[in-house]
Amino acid sequence: VVILLACLGPRLLDQDVDDYIYARQHGDIEKLNSAVPHITGKTAPERLSAEVREVTEAVFYQANIRWYSVIFWYLLLGPVGAAAYRLTLLLRTDQCAAGGFARQFYGLLGWVPARVSALYFGFMGSLDEAWHALTTTRKNHKNWAESNRLVLSHTGCAAINMEMDAEHDEGQEMSWQVAVKWVSRARGLCLRVLMLWLATVAVFTLFGWMV
């Protein structure tokens, strides 16, 4: 359990989302410029609609790599599995010769948990929309990590019934209230799915005790 907890993160996603919501509610640009990269890994776009889309999609992806995938490999291989996934997550940003291999291995390790999490998004949100997004998302077999990210972001947004038509968003002005609503919905769905993953751990643990 100690190893599992140590492998989660490295940052608290819930706190990152709280920082973003606070920054948007209070118009704190400095805090906003700090909060967005912690979620998306990029600077905030100029248009609010684009920012909200990137942040919302990133919340689903970050929930998977910070929580769900670690739990999945813990269930499959125990502490060694959780630690191995966490290690590949750290090495994928390395620019040395092993970095390319680590990125491919990271994408491979994330393939199954990403699809399981996508289904869980549907179970805890809009199943029809999430399933449609899962089956129609364009797959990238040359970049497993990018393929996983697209699956998670598209199914997550579909599960909360977020409009995925970029042209529709570009033609509208978005208020900070709407921005906060979508990001809050994404965070809420991710937390519900986390509870489902923890319930999965409990079921597997109980099964292990029974046999």
C-alpha angles and dihedrals in degrees: 000000000000091000091047092052091047091053094053117094126339084212130024105256092199090057092047090053091047089053091051093048091048091050092050094045093050099034091239101164094181092054090043092055088053098044100048096057090050088061105031102023089231138083118270116272119240095242116071092216091057091045093052092048093051094045094046093048091046092053090062092046094046092049089057098048095039098042121000102048092046090052091046094055090042088057092047102041106007122229091341091059094049092047093047092053092047090050093053088048089057096042096049091081093050113115095204124103092274091054095081092050091046091053092051092046090048090054091048093050090050097050100087099037090048091057093044090050090048089056090047089053087058094047091052096037136018105336097190094051093043093049091049090051091047094052096043101042110116110248123222109201093178092060111037094180093054091047090053091049093052093048093050097043095046097044092044094052090045091051091059090043093244112167109251097192105111093194090056091055094044091058094055136066113234125210124216088246090061091045092053091046095057095043091047091051090051092050091047092052092048091052092050090050089049088057088051091051090050089050087053089054090051092050093049091047092050090047090051091053092049095053 
